[in-house]
Amino acid sequence: MGGKQLTLAEKWQIDAEAYKKGAINKTSVPQCAKCRYVKKGDALHCNVYKEERKPGYVMFPLKECPSFCSDDILEIDVSGVKCDKIYGGVFGFLSYGIL
């Protein structure tokens, strides 16, 4: 019970070593329910596979769908204080040199 909790870097190292030894990462659940291209109520087709049926490896999760795009997209606002300081410092420095 008194074992050390592994850091994220240590967990990644363990995973990397396991992959080198031949471990594979299996998909256990179809991603269709969380994909932005899903058609509700249609298990065989989506907005990517309109005419043909979804491949068997996608419907029966053997590997990840090549067209998967998460419905829950993380939006990151990059215009923050740090960015403003960097650009302000660079362009402010240039404007002082020009004037």
mmCIF file of the C-alpha atoms, coordinates in Angstrom:
data_MODEL
# 
_entry.id   MODEL 
# 
loop_
_atom_site.group_PDB 
_atom_site.id 
_atom_site.type_symbol 
_atom_site.label_atom_id 
_atom_site.label_alt_id 
_atom_site.label_comp_id 
_atom_site.label_asym_id 
_atom_site.label_entity_id 
_atom_site.label_seq_id 
_atom_site.pdbx_PDB_ins_code 
_atom_site.Cartn_x 
_atom_site.Cartn_y 
_atom_site.Cartn_z 
_atom_site.occupancy 
_atom_site.B_iso_or_equiv 
_atom_site.pdbx_formal_charge 
_atom_site.auth_seq_id 
_atom_site.auth_comp_id 
_atom_site.auth_asym_id 
_atom_site.auth_atom_id 
_atom_site.pdbx_PDB_model_num 
ATOM 1  C CA . MET A 1 1  ? 0.000   0.000  0.000   1.00 0.00 ? 1  MET A CA 1 
ATOM 2  C CA . GLY A 1 2  ? 2.932   2.328  0.567   1.00 0.00 ? 2  GLY A CA 1 
ATOM 3  C CA . GLY A 1 3  ? 4.024   2.123  -3.089  1.00 0.00 ? 3  GLY A CA 1 
ATOM 4  C CA . LYS A 1 4  ? 5.162   5.180  -4.992  1.00 0.00 ? 4  LYS A CA 1 
ATOM 5  C CA . GLN A 1 5  ? 2.745   6.733  -7.458  1.00 0.00 ? 5  GLN A CA 1 
ATOM 6  C CA . LEU A 1 6  ? 4.239   6.827  -10.941 1.00 0.00 ? 6  LEU A CA 1 
ATOM 7  C CA . THR A 1 7  ? 4.713   10.121 -12.728 1.00 0.00 ? 7  THR A CA 1 
ATOM 8  C CA . LEU A 1 8  ? 3.307   10.620 -16.200 1.00 0.00 ? 8  LEU A CA 1 
ATOM 9  C CA . ALA A 1 9  ? 6.792   10.364 -17.736 1.00 0.00 ? 9  ALA A CA 1 
ATOM 10 C CA . GLU A 1 10 ? 7.355   7.034  -15.969 1.00 0.00 ? 10 GLU A CA 1 
ATOM 11 C CA . LYS A 1 11 ? 4.005   5.700  -17.231 1.00 0.00 ? 11 LYS A CA 1 
ATOM 12 C CA . TRP A 1 12 ? 4.902   6.737  -20.781 1.00 0.00 ? 12 TRP A CA 1 
ATOM 13 C CA . GLN A 1 13 ? 8.281   5.018  -20.445 1.00 0.00 ? 13 GLN A CA 1 
ATOM 14 C CA . ILE A 1 14 ? 6.576   1.796  -19.331 1.00 0.00 ? 14 ILE A CA 1 
ATOM 15 C CA . ASP A 1 15 ? 4.185   2.040  -22.305 1.00 0.00 ? 15 ASP A CA 1 
ATOM 16 C CA . ALA A 1 16 ? 7.044   2.675  -24.749 1.00 0.00 ? 16 ALA A CA 1 
ATOM 17 C CA . GLU A 1 17 ? 8.936   -0.364 -23.444 1.00 0.00 ? 17 GLU A CA 1 
ATOM 18 C CA . ALA A 1 18 ? 5.807   -2.513 -23.705 1.00 0.00 ? 18 ALA A CA 1 
ATOM 19 C CA . TYR A 1 19 ? 5.250   -1.439 -27.341 1.00 0.00 ? 19 TYR A CA 1 
ATOM 20 C CA . LYS A 1 20 ? 8.868   -2.308 -28.151 1.00 0.00 ? 20 LYS A CA 1 
ATOM 21 C CA . LYS A 1 21 ? 8.239   -5.789 -26.752 1.00 0.00 ? 21 LYS A CA 1 
ATOM 22 C CA . GLY A 1 22 ? 5.236   -6.237 -29.050 1.00 0.00 ? 22 GLY A CA 1 
ATOM 23 C CA . ALA A 1 23 ? 2.289   -5.006 -27.018 1.00 0.00 ? 23 ALA A CA 1 
ATOM 24 C CA . ILE A 1 24 ? -0.606  -3.606 -29.038 1.00 0.00 ? 24 ILE A CA 1 
ATOM 25 C CA . ASN A 1 25 ? -3.187  -1.027 -28.120 1.00 0.00 ? 25 ASN A CA 1 
ATOM 26 C CA . LYS A 1 26 ? -6.657  -2.423 -28.800 1.00 0.00 ? 26 LYS A CA 1 
ATOM 27 C CA . THR A 1 27 ? -9.738  -0.325 -29.336 1.00 0.00 ? 27 THR A CA 1 
ATOM 28 C CA . SER A 1 28 ? -12.463 -1.778 -27.167 1.00 0.00 ? 28 SER A CA 1 
ATOM 29 C CA . VAL A 1 29 ? -15.406 0.488  -28.004 1.00 0.00 ? 29 VAL A CA 1 
ATOM 30 C CA . PRO A 1 30 ? -16.481 1.851  -31.393 1.00 0.00 ? 30 PRO A CA 1 
ATOM 31 C CA . GLN A 1 31 ? -15.738 5.565  -31.539 1.00 0.00 ? 31 GLN A CA 1 
ATOM 32 C CA . CYS A 1 32 ? -18.831 6.265  -33.632 1.00 0.00 ? 32 CYS A CA 1 
ATOM 33 C CA . ALA A 1 33 ? -20.891 7.470  -30.677 1.00 0.00 ? 33 ALA A CA 1 
ATOM 34 C CA . LYS A 1 34 ? -18.354 10.229 -29.994 1.00 0.00 ? 34 LYS A CA 1 
ATOM 35 C CA . CYS A 1 35 ? -17.576 11.094 -33.623 1.00 0.00 ? 35 CYS A CA 1 
ATOM 36 C CA . ARG A 1 36 ? -18.817 14.288 -35.241 1.00 0.00 ? 36 ARG A CA 1 
ATOM 37 C CA . TYR A 1 37 ? -19.710 12.395 -38.446 1.00 0.00 ? 37 TYR A CA 1 
ATOM 38 C CA . VAL A 1 38 ? -22.172 9.969  -36.823 1.00 0.00 ? 38 VAL A CA 1 
ATOM 39 C CA . LYS A 1 39 ? -25.714 9.624  -38.144 1.00 0.00 ? 39 LYS A CA 1 
ATOM 40 C CA . LYS A 1 40 ? -28.055 9.014  -35.244 1.00 0.00 ? 40 LYS A CA 1 
ATOM 41 C CA . GLY A 1 41 ? -29.992 5.782  -35.686 1.00 0.00 ? 41 GLY A CA 1 
ATOM 42 C CA . ASP A 1 42 ? -27.818 4.470  -38.545 1.00 0.00 ? 42 ASP A CA 1 
ATOM 43 C CA . ALA A 1 43 ? -25.166 2.019  -37.395 1.00 0.00 ? 43 ALA A CA 1 
ATOM 44 C CA . LEU A 1 44 ? -23.989 1.084  -40.886 1.00 0.00 ? 44 LEU A CA 1 
ATOM 45 C CA . HIS A 1 45 ? -23.393 4.548  -42.366 1.00 0.00 ? 45 HIS A CA 1 
ATOM 46 C CA . CYS A 1 46 ? -22.099 7.943  -41.290 1.00 0.00 ? 46 CYS A CA 1 
ATOM 47 C CA . ASN A 1 47 ? -21.247 11.221 -43.024 1.00 0.00 ? 47 ASN A CA 1 
ATOM 48 C CA . VAL A 1 48 ? -17.903 9.737  -44.130 1.00 0.00 ? 48 VAL A CA 1 
ATOM 49 C CA . TYR A 1 49 ? -19.203 6.335  -45.271 1.00 0.00 ? 49 TYR A CA 1 
ATOM 50 C CA . LYS A 1 50 ? -22.308 7.582  -47.084 1.00 0.00 ? 50 LYS A CA 1 
ATOM 51 C CA . GLU A 1 51 ? -22.607 5.105  -49.943 1.00 0.00 ? 51 GLU A CA 1 
ATOM 52 C CA . GLU A 1 52 ? -20.676 2.105  -48.679 1.00 0.00 ? 52 GLU A CA 1 
ATOM 53 C CA . ARG A 1 53 ? -21.010 0.463  -45.283 1.00 0.00 ? 53 ARG A CA 1 
ATOM 54 C CA . LYS A 1 54 ? -18.576 1.189  -42.496 1.00 0.00 ? 54 LYS A CA 1 
ATOM 55 C CA . PRO A 1 55 ? -15.653 -1.243 -42.567 1.00 0.00 ? 55 PRO A CA 1 
ATOM 56 C CA . GLY A 1 56 ? -15.900 -4.207 -40.241 1.00 0.00 ? 56 GLY A CA 1 
ATOM 57 C CA . TYR A 1 57 ? -12.852 -3.102 -38.250 1.00 0.00 ? 57 TYR A CA 1 
ATOM 58 C CA . VAL A 1 58 ? -14.721 0.119  -37.387 1.00 0.00 ? 58 VAL A CA 1 
ATOM 59 C CA . MET A 1 59 ? -18.091 -1.430 -36.476 1.00 0.00 ? 59 MET A CA 1 
ATOM 60 C CA . PHE A 1 60 ? -16.448 -4.236 -34.475 1.00 0.00 ? 60 PHE A CA 1 
ATOM 61 C CA . PRO A 1 61 ? -13.628 -2.262 -32.864 1.00 0.00 ? 61 PRO A CA 1 
ATOM 62 C CA . LEU A 1 62 ? -10.479 -3.909 -34.093 1.00 0.00 ? 62 LEU A CA 1 
ATOM 63 C CA . LYS A 1 63 ? -8.661  -0.656 -34.829 1.00 0.00 ? 63 LYS A CA 1 
ATOM 64 C CA . GLU A 1 64 ? -9.364  3.052  -34.878 1.00 0.00 ? 64 GLU A CA 1 
ATOM 65 C CA . CYS A 1 65 ? -11.418 4.567  -37.682 1.00 0.00 ? 65 CYS A CA 1 
ATOM 66 C CA . PRO A 1 66 ? -9.169  6.631  -39.965 1.00 0.00 ? 66 PRO A CA 1 
ATOM 67 C CA . SER A 1 67 ? -11.868 9.309  -40.306 1.00 0.00 ? 67 SER A CA 1 
ATOM 68 C CA . PHE A 1 68 ? -12.609 9.684  -36.577 1.00 0.00 ? 68 PHE A CA 1 
ATOM 69 C CA . CYS A 1 69 ? -13.001 13.269 -35.443 1.00 0.00 ? 69 CYS A CA 1 
ATOM 70 C CA . SER A 1 70 ? -14.108 13.886 -31.874 1.00 0.00 ? 70 SER A CA 1 
ATOM 71 C CA . ASP A 1 71 ? -17.422 15.589 -31.284 1.00 0.00 ? 71 ASP A CA 1 
ATOM 72 C CA . ASP A 1 72 ? -15.989 17.193 -28.147 1.00 0.00 ? 72 ASP A CA 1 
ATOM 73 C CA . ILE A 1 73 ? -13.309 19.509 -29.523 1.00 0.00 ? 73 ILE A CA 1 
ATOM 74 C CA . LEU A 1 74 ? -11.152 21.294 -26.984 1.00 0.00 ? 74 LEU A CA 1 
ATOM 75 C CA . GLU A 1 75 ? -10.999 24.967 -27.853 1.00 0.00 ? 75 GLU A CA 1 
ATOM 76 C CA . ILE A 1 76 ? -7.904  26.813 -26.720 1.00 0.00 ? 76 ILE A CA 1 
ATOM 77 C CA . ASP A 1 77 ? -7.755  30.592 -26.736 1.00 0.00 ? 77 ASP A CA 1 
ATOM 78 C CA . VAL A 1 78 ? -4.215  31.583 -27.679 1.00 0.00 ? 78 VAL A CA 1 
ATOM 79 C CA . SER A 1 79 ? -4.718  35.311 -27.457 1.00 0.00 ? 79 SER A CA 1 
ATOM 80 C CA . GLY A 1 80 ? -3.738  35.670 -23.863 1.00 0.00 ? 80 GLY A CA 1 
ATOM 81 C CA . VAL A 1 81 ? -1.519  37.811 -21.740 1.00 0.00 ? 81 VAL A CA 1 
ATOM 82 C CA . LYS A 1 82 ? 1.611   35.811 -22.560 1.00 0.00 ? 82 LYS A CA 1 
ATOM 83 C CA . CYS A 1 83 ? 1.031   36.089 -26.321 1.00 0.00 ? 83 CYS A CA 1 
ATOM 84 C CA . ASP A 1 84 ? 0.289   39.783 -26.046 1.00 0.00 ? 84 ASP A CA 1 
ATOM 85 C CA . LYS A 1 85 ? 3.498   40.327 -24.095 1.00 0.00 ? 85 LYS A CA 1 
ATOM 86 C CA . ILE A 1 86 ? 5.566   38.412 -26.653 1.00 0.00 ? 86 ILE A CA 1 
ATOM 87 C CA . TYR A 1 87 ? 4.136   40.202 -29.683 1.00 0.00 ? 87 TYR A CA 1 
ATOM 88 C CA . GLY A 1 88 ? 4.107   43.523 -27.885 1.00 0.00 ? 88 GLY A CA 1 
ATOM 89 C CA . GLY A 1 89 ? 7.737   43.036 -26.910 1.00 0.00 ? 89 GLY A CA 1 
ATOM 90 C CA . VAL A 1 90 ? 8.851   42.121 -30.431 1.00 0.00 ? 90 VAL A CA 1 
ATOM 91 C CA . PHE A 1 91 ? 6.832   44.709 -32.316 1.00 0.00 ? 91 PHE A CA 1 
ATOM 92 C CA . GLY A 1 92 ? 7.296   47.331 -29.623 1.00 0.00 ? 92 GLY A CA 1 
ATOM 93 C CA . PHE A 1 93 ? 11.034  46.811 -29.810 1.00 0.00 ? 93 PHE A CA 1 
ATOM 94 C CA . LEU A 1 94 ? 10.945  47.159 -33.602 1.00 0.00 ? 94 LEU A CA 1 
ATOM 95 C CA . SER A 1 95 ? 8.808   50.275 -33.475 1.00 0.00 ? 95 SER A CA 1 
ATOM 96 C CA . TYR A 1 96 ? 11.216  51.925 -31.021 1.00 0.00 ? 96 TYR A CA 1 
ATOM 97 C CA . GLY A 1 97 ? 14.127  51.087 -33.323 1.00 0.00 ? 97 GLY A CA 1 
ATOM 98 C CA . ILE A 1 98 ? 12.342  52.552 -36.349 1.00 0.00 ? 98 ILE A CA 1 
ATOM 99 C CA . LEU A 1 99 ? 11.194  55.737 -34.658 1.00 0.00 ? 99 LEU A CA 1 
# 
